[in-house]
Amino acid sequence: MSKVRRRSKKGTSKKPVHSQRHPQRGKEQKTSQSYLPVFFVCGVLIVTTLVVYWGWWQFDFVNIDDNEYVTENLGVIGGVNWEGVKWVFTKSCAGNWHPLTGLSHMLDCELYGLKPAGHHFTNILFHIANSLLLFWVFWRMTGNLWPSAFVAALFALHPLHVESVAWVSERKDVLSTFFWLLTMLAYLGYVRRPRLGMYILALLAFAAGFMAKPMLVTLPFVLLLLDFWPLDRMQLGQVGSPEKKSIITLVKEKIPFFVLTGVFCVITVFAQQGDEAVKDFSMLPLKYRIGNGIISYFAYIWKMFVPVNLSVYYPHPGDGLQWNRVVLAGLLLTAIFALIIIRGRRRGWLIVGWLWYVGTLVPVIGLIQVGTQAMADRYTYVPLIGLFIIVAWALSELAAKWRYRKIALGVSCAVVLAVLMICARQQVGYWRNSITLFEQAIAATGDNYRAQYNLASAYAKIGRIDKAVEHNAEAVRLEPTSPEAHYNLGVQLFKQGKTDVAVTHYKQAILLDPGLAKAHNSLGIAFEMQGQLDDALMCYSEAISLKPDYANAYFGLASVLTKQGKKAEAIAAFREVLRIEPENFMAKQELEKLLNKQSD
């Protein structure tokens, strides 16, 4: 009897009561608890990002690209309509074909009109979504929660990313990256469970990203990097597990991605050449592009660790490039690459992080020069993810040897992120309006023609003509061959009553760019004021020949013809004004006067 009892006692299960009665509830509780750190990370990412960009409702549009993309874009400001949709898919904007970006701006105009707060908020929402997606994708790929969280936090809070978020025109950055990360997520799903539907979903997200910004040109190569680490699908030696595939097989798997890349690259080149956005080699020889690119590769790394003196515009040095800096930057980059090769044999994250950074910067490093900048903070939005991977996993490996690992690692990461938040918060403040933005750019970079030019325009818009003249004059000093700078300086001097000096700058603008219709028109106005009616007539006529639907030039022409007593010709000119601008009140009034006199 005692043996039986003893055996029975020994065989009795010691499971918790709740597990025996409600096994499913116990399983759900365990699952919810395992996701608590994930929810915590997501919450921190959302809150800290909102803190950095808090006050966005007070931000204005800025006078660089925002007018082309939104405030003066007739295809966008009308909101969502069929004509606008047709326009964004068939026309390029500022040298880019990105219909999904155009559609997103149209939707913002539909929802918020031209109130800038809503447009800024949309950018912030996309940035938060990108941070969450980045965290989720790397966590699901690597299984390492905290390094993935740190990568996402660095991405969300780094000051170099402020430009992509706080600048309404850079909607294309945050939107294309959203689809970039969705492509990675769909690709991960395909790798885990190979299905045609998931592969097609990855291709669709990839194509959508291209229609937001052509930055996704390097994404197929990034997918190959992910096959190496962390997905571990790439067989490099003779012996490997059955799940691994050769490099050739993995490249073949990406062929549809490469085909789409080729198609969209052709579209992009045509769009940029059509808008003359791409600078040819006669304007900027290849050696200067390569030299500036080498410096930029190192400069971005430096600014990642020391994010100071950031600027919306960094002037290109051109033939003033300092070759000793090029050599020094080249040597440092070579040393970094050699160290990564040596240390990266058993650290896939080190090789992938570096190649991610180097590779994704190639389209924007300046070999194909678009615009006149030397570098741009917005170009780091995707590439810095590679360096963030290196930092996060290196820190995790280093901390494994620490005695109080969790505490030390947590405190260190918190301090780093707090410093980044402070720096980013300060950088966000500069984007409040055009004046604060370009004053900071001048303070950060010194002699900066583009910043002086745009700062002058900002002061002119609020009626500070004295400050506009001051900064326009500085822009002309820095870039004496700029027709736009001479023209703007002439306009502001004319408003100050300095007509003779204004005429000098109008003539210089025309000499530099004979096709600048507005300079011919403004010169006509100055001549008319000085009583030189024949000269004014010639200027207005030239402006109309250059720009046939130039209502202001027709109005000036009609005004001169009226003064010369040529009523019939003046009436015809005023009618042209009303054909172009049917609601032009002054033209209606002057035409009515002439018709009344003619009837008398």
Summary of the structure (lengths in Angstrom):
residues: 600
radius of gyration: 30.5
end to end distance: 135.4
largest distance: 135.4
contacts: 1924
relative contact order: 0.07
helix: 75%
strand: 1%
